[in-house]
């Protein structure tokens, strides 16, 4: 993998160098805040491409973080809903058991030792 990355970087460097050397026409560039009297067209294309890639990657990472946060929030909401339903189910089971236990105690207390027949 490292070898492929190095090979790709070398190819990109050679392509960039060829682009600058083959497009040697000098042009005047007016930037928003400054003015460059003369610059090679190939260099201008490379600078523009590099800035576009960098800005695109930065925006892409930020947008991905936003989507990742939304996905995480949705997942957590589903977990909260599932846990809430589970908690309600457990509370209903505990209430049912408590009612059954109280009925059993009431039945046991209703039968006293005097009510027993000798048989």
Protein Blocks (a to p, Z undefined) as FASTA:
>chain_A
ZZmmmmmmmmmmmmmmmmmmmmmcccddddfkbccfbacfklmmmmmmmmmmmmmmmmmm
mmmmmmmmmmmmmmmmmmmmmmmmmmmmmmmmmmmmmmmmmmmmmmmmmpcfklpcfZZ
